[in-house]
Amino acid sequence: MAMPFYVPPEQLMKDRSDYARKGIARGKPVVALEYADGILFIADNTSTHLHKLSEIYDRIAFAGVGKFSEFENLRIAGVRLADIRGYSYGREDVTAKSLANAYSQALSNVFTQEMKPYEIEILVAQVGESNEESELFHILFDGSVTDEEGFVVMGGESETLAEQLRQGYQEGLDLEAAMRLGVQTLSASDPTVADPARIEAAVLDRTRKRRKFRRFTDDEIRPLLG
């Protein structure tokens, strides 16, 4: 009787992690940072139709890097979950934390049970009445969740870009200063990112009524960059 091929579990997990990280590293980065009136999201994205930044619910936004089809499926599932929970209970019962937990479980199941892991990182953010009440949940390909404060960088060269962002970041930045800092951070890996046509930007603005999410056009981004 032929013996089945055996791979130690720790080696299997390492191989899957390496595979996922290589796929994510090829993706263009996304930056999210808190500013005076909410949370700003900036992505290096040349497409005008395939968005990395999206609204999930009234106060909640989603950002993804890596393989578009994979994080887009998760985004759609999150919208459906939020709609069902908000309709069944109440709109205030839909939180970034509950969505982050659902995403974490889904990604963990894929990572441990499927042949190929997802090559993605995602961010679920919720704006509060103050920056202290805002939440940024960074979720990795294996389901690991980190509750970040202040800012998050995802995608290729994330560690280098996060260090650069850390040097310029401070609480209470206005929108223009936050936009410039985010674009400068992304430009560290690719100077052409400074072109507004390359930038996808959106905010969760706490000063807006019920729906806090707003996407910027190129014409709105250009004056913010000076």
Secondary structure by P-SEA (a helix, b strand, c coil): ccccccccaaaaaaaaaaaaaaaaaabbbbbbbbcccbbbbbbbcccccccccccccccbbbbbcccaaaaaaaaaaaaaaaaaaaaacccccccaaaaaaaaaaaaaaaaccccccccbbbbbbbbccccccbbbbbbcccccccccccccccccaaaaaaaaaaacccccccaaaaaaaaaaaaacccccccccccbbbbbbccccccccbbbbcaaaaaaaac
